[in-house]
Amino acid sequence: MKLKASKCEFARKEIKFLGFVLSKEGIRPNPEKTRAIDDYPTNRNPTDIKAFLGICSFFRRFVHNFAAIASPLTALTKKDAPFIWTAECEDAMRRLKEALTTAPILVAPTLGLPFVIETDSCGKAVAGVLKQEQDEHLKVIAYASRTLNVHESRYPAIELEALGVVFAVQKFRPYIDGAQCTVITDHAPLKALLHRKDLTGRLTKPGKANVVCDTLSRHPPQVNATQTGTNTESTIDLSSPDIIDSIKEEQNKTPWIASYKQAIENDEPNPYVRDYIILNGILYKLPEKVYQDPQIILPEDSDIKNTHQASA
């Protein structure tokens, strides 16, 4: 890799980059950019509104409940919607300008530490905040929000709050995948959903739709076994207790397989094990396709694998 000296900056406490200011504290919008937003004139046509929302959306991860605040303006940009500038629209523009010119510094996530997601929902939008405790303080990493469609706006309160949780978890998945995460909501009835077995409709996913969990919740009579370092596969009959014990023994004496099992059992924030699961003491690799079976992980010199290949 080569660096061009004229394009490099060294020993700086902060730098401006692509509309942001980066420092050891975190990232914030470049004041020069947000000043242009603050000076943006009151708009009187859909084209100008779209331009204003486009500029603001670039910094939306710095604004809590961005979608809800911007909803009066967003409504003006919809196809065939009458353009009527109201006091609510004026207030929305003012609040967006104020939020962006006073935007907080967002910190970078620290891998290995737990995360906290706070969610909120209203009749217009769902929102989430990703936080992490650093230096004994709960600091904001990112905000996220989106408006509701026509059908979602008619959801009852508990389904709307559940939608907020689902949205936030999916939005922040690149951060929280494989890490410990706590979700905080102000809607207490959501906790009861975790213990109910009579859920229907949008609040549940039948086993047939949740293929991986449904498959692994049952003891499979036959599962494909995969061998590290090769694509060769064979079918192993798991109806024999002796075979099961032999698989466990071979996995436990193989260092890297044993370390994967330990990480899963101890719920360690290890991104390398997110595609694996332990069932009845055996490590499986989850399938890439929903119609495929999970695979047992065996070492290259597995006696079990060699025996079954020889008898095939």
Secondary structure, DSSP 8 states (H G I E B T S, - for coil): ----GGG---S-SEEEETTEEEETTEEEE-HHHHHHHHT-----SHHHHHHHHHHHHTTGGGSTTHHHHHHHHHHHTSTT------HHHHHHHHHHHHHHHT---B----TTS-EEEEEEE-SSEEEEEEEEEETTEEEEEEEEEEE--TTGGGS-HHHHHHHHHHHHHHHTHHHHTTS-EEEE-S-THHHHHTT-S---GGG---TTTSHHHHHHTS--SEEEEEETT---EEEEETT-HHHHHHHHHHHHTSHHHHHHHHHHHTT---GGGTTEEEETTEEEE--SSTTS--EEEE-TT-HHHHHHHHH-
